[in-house]
């Protein structure tokens, strides 16, 4: 009996140790961005395409105030309410004390400077596909923005979702940098895929999730319930969206549909961002969406 108890205890310790290792955050190799100088002027376009201000400006901010990344917006989910943090250059309450490598680990790996997992309400699962040059340019641009000394507010999560270490297992299931559309032929399609799947992270809202909150990529961009419980987010695959490519591009520029309706909800901010991008970028997104298979399942 003593041997049995001892064996069980040893097996338990081994299992706990293995779980601790498997759930560990996995940052980038040290020095990954050493010597990579970003261009702030190019970073402004990356910032806009990635929608950084849309989530991180203060609630009800307007105009230039949207460039003050105070945080505080609330994002309701089935797992609790996430509050966007201050990511302004303030050294105490924002990310002004971070290094470029800290920033890269957060954006590309979902790992904080303290070595903890970040919640995937921050769409690093899409940003992980971001080009290194774009990451460096984005970092350079964000240093030029106004600082805010408003403290970040804690997320409102109950047990067990408040255990950050458990995100290590979630990442093992859902986190990789593979393209959802494995083949993209031609410069326009490559750019469209990059914008939709990486920078603009369209799948985060327009793709259904499973019971653990992971994107169901077998139904890519086919629409999803609104996390706040009010209505649904529409599908973008050809069986859900019948607009032609020029109509999609026009909507992204103006917010007007072919039926003379206008954009609403969070898409107002998305269109505001896309309207500042080039016509070529909007056309690339439209081309990508028109190339999607019906039902969203990639071959």
Long-range contacts (C-beta under 8 A, 24 or more apart in sequence): 20-165, 22-168, 22-169, 22-172, 23-165, 23-166, 23-167, 23-168, 23-169, 24-168, 25-109, 25-110, 25-111, 25-115, 25-116, 25-117, 25-168, 26-109, 26-111, 26-171, 27-105, 27-109, 27-111, 27-115, 28-101, 28-104, 28-105, 28-108, 28-109, 30-101, 31-101, 32-101, 32-104, 32-132, 33-100, 33-101, 33-104, 33-132, 33-135, 33-136, 36-100, 36-132, 36-133, 36-136, 37-136, 37-140, 38-100, 38-133, 38-135, 38-136, 38-137, 38-138, 38-139, 38-140, 38-141, 39-136, 39-137, 39-140, 40-137, 40-140, 40-141, 40-143, 40-144, 41-141, 42-134, 42-137, 42-141, 43-134, 43-136, 43-137, 43-138, 43-139, 43-140, 43-141, 43-142, 44-141, 45-276, 45-277, 46-134, 46-137, 46-138, 46-141, 46-199, 47-138, 47-141, 47-142, 48-273, 48-276, 48-277, 49-195, 49-199, 49-200, 49-273, 49-277, 49-281, 50-127, 50-130, 50-138, 50-199, 50-200, 50-201, 51-200, 51-201, 51-269, 51-270, 51-273, 52-87, 52-138, 52-142, 54-266, 54-269, 54-270, 54-272, 54-273, 55-84, 56-84, 56-85, 56-86, 56-87, 58-148, 58-150, 67-145, 67-146, 68-145, 68-146, 68-148, 69-94, 69-142, 69-145, 69-148, 70-148, 70-150, 71-150, 71-152, 71-153, 72-150, 72-153, 75-121, 75-227, 76-227, 76-228, 76-229, 77-121, 77-213, 77-227, 78-213, 78-227, 79-157, 79-161, 79-213, 80-155, 80-156, 80-157, 80-158, 80-161, 80-162, 81-155, 81-156, 81-157, 82-119, 82-121, 82-155, 82-156, 82-157, 83-152, 83-153, 83-154, 83-155, 83-156, 85-152, 85-153, 86-148, 86-150, 86-151, 86-152, 87-142, 88-145, 88-146, 88-147, 88-148, 89-142, 89-143, 89-145, 89-146, 89-147, 90-147, 90-148, 90-149, 91-147, 92-149, 93-148, 93-149, 93-150, 93-151, 93-152, 94-147, 94-148, 95-142, 96-147, 100-136, 100-139, 103-135, 103-139, 103-142, 104-135, 104-139, 107-135, 107-138, 108-135, 110-167, 110-171, 110-175, 116-164, 117-164, 117-165, 117-167, 117-168, 117-171, 118-167, 119-155, 119-164, 119-167, 120-167, 120-170, 120-174, 120-175, 120-213, 123-201, 123-204, 125-174, 125-175, 125-204, 125-215, 126-197, 126-198, 126-199, 126-201, 126-203, 126-204, 127-198, 127-199, 127-201, 128-175, 128-176, 128-177, 129-177, 129-179, 129-194, 129-197, 129-198, 130-198, 130-199, 131-194, 134-199, 170-212, 170-213, 170-214, 173-212, 173-214, 174-212, 174-214, 174-215, 180-217, 180-220, 180-298, 181-220, 181-288, 181-291, 181-292, 181-298, 182-298, 184-288, 188-280, 188-283, 188-284, 188-287, 189-284, 189-287, 189-288, 189-291, 191-280, 191-281, 191-284, 192-284, 192-285, 192-286, 192-287, 192-288, 192-289, 192-291, 193-288, 195-281, 195-284, 195-285, 195-288, 196-221, 196-285, 196-288, 196-289, 200-270, 200-273, 200-274, 200-285, 202-236, 205-233, 205-266, 206-233, 206-234, 206-235, 206-236, 207-296, 217-296, 217-298, 218-296, 218-297, 219-295, 219-296, 219-297, 220-292, 220-296, 220-297, 220-298, 221-289, 221-292, 221-296, 222-295, 222-296, 235-296, 236-289, 236-292, 237-289, 237-292, 237-293, 237-294, 237-295, 237-296, 238-289, 238-290, 238-292, 238-293, 238-294, 239-294, 239-295, 241-289, 244-290, 245-283, 245-286, 245-287, 245-289, 245-290, 246-286, 248-282, 248-285, 248-286, 248-289, 248-290, 249-279, 249-282, 249-283, 249-285, 249-286, 252-282, 252-285, 252-286, 253-279, 253-282
